[in-house]
């Protein structure tokens, strides 16, 4: 389960960075924050 959450978090952060580069600043920041919340380094919303 931890690996799946980590994988989802990585995908969200990468998508957020890509969104920032493409010009969707608010959407990119939201994806990065969501990825950090889900990831094992942050406060996981699933535990």
N, C-alpha and C positions, 0 to 999 in steps of 0.2 A: 504494500500500500504506500509506503514511503517513497519507493521508486516512482510509482505512478504520479504521486503528487509533485515530486521533484521534476519529472518530465513535463507535466502540465505547466508548472511554474516557468521552466526554461522556455517553453514554446510561447507563453504569454509575454515574457520579457523580450524575446527576440522579435515577436510581432509588434510590440510597443516601440522598439528601437526602429524597426522598418517604417512604422507609421510616422515617427518623428522625422525621419529622413524625407519621407514623401510629403510632409507638410501638415499632417493631421496631429497637431501638437496635443490638444486635450485628450484625444482618443489614445494617443501613444502613451501619455503620462498615466492615464487610467489603466491601461493594460500592464504597464510596468509595476504600478502600485499593487494591482491585483495579483500579479505574479509573485511579488515579494511577500504578500500576505499568505499566499498558498504554500510557498516554498518552505522547506525545512529550516531555513535560516531565519524566517520571520515567524509571525504569529499565525499558525495554521488555523484556518477556520473550520477544519474538519476534525479537530481533536477536542 
